[in-house]
Amino acid sequence: MTALRRRMIEDLTLQGYAPNTIKAYVRAVAQLAQFCGRAPDTLSEDEVRGYLVHLATVRNVSRSTHKIALCAIKFLYERTLRREWTIFDVARPKKERKLPLVLSRDEVWRALGAVRIATYRVCLTVIYSCGLRLREGTELRVAHVDGARKVVKVPGKGGRERQVPLPDATLELLRVHWVSHRDRTWLFPRVPRREGEPLAPGPISGDCLQKAFARAVTQSGVRKKAHVHTLRHSYATHLLEAGVNLRLIQEYLGHSSSRTTELYTHLTREIRDAALDPINQLVMRLSR
């Protein structure tokens, strides 16, 4: 490992970036160095600009890939190398506003019911019933659950801790599941690869959980390209359809801005149906 890479990793760690984000940033900077054929700290602003143009025009990468590359390179030069370059002010791709995929309540339970491994099924159920992100679910600790108050303390994204209501059925499910492994730290310890193999330390793998859910969606007959984060979108939408206040949903999801949560108002069937009557009345008046 080069001194520059080590220092960037240290800077990212000190800033509180998640391990997966650090890996993605380091990989993005390595791709820059490979493209230019030189160490990143020897590149000029024009060379970095040329690489970003190459990503956008020649490789035509997705917005998310371009954003990760830009954020990683910007961090390296502005934070680690302390260079003030204007290219980062104009290179950010235009924001897209895409509606997330949402499963119906029936589709959620069909997909969860098709998950074969019990640990994965319980973890996915908790992710849905508490509106958690993938990593928040896999890394839940025993100490995070307050059974008396029926809440889960979630160390969320960006260090923003929040409390989420824990449904009675989910709490009972967690209690039964914990008895099956009795791990003092993790609610979802790693699953042994072979029967009889001792449990390895640490939580279950997020990648394995993603694959297990993808298989379950296919086997359940749900004809949507759903992934684990779809459960979080579905949770928010279902709460909104049930009449839960949008501000409260924002707190449960850990959104720093209400605009992010307001996106779900475009997804709810009940809200769309409620708008049909005044729309019909408007059309009737216009047709007279």
Secondary structure, 3 states (H helix, E strand, C coil): CCHHHHHHHHHHHHCCCCHHHHHHHHHHHHHHHHHHCCCHHHCCHHHHHHHHHHHHHCCCCCHHHHHHHHHHHHHHHHHHCCCCCCHHHHCCCCCCCCCCCCCCHHHHHHHHHCCCCHHHHHHHHHHHHHCCCHHHHHCCEHHHEECCCCEEEEECHHHCEEEEECCHHHHHHHHHHHHCCCCCCECCECCCCCCCCCCCCCECCHHHHHHHHHHHHHHHCCCCCCCHHHHHHHHHHHHHHCCCCHHHHHHHHCCCCHHHHHHHHHCCHHHHHHHHHHHHHHHHHHHC
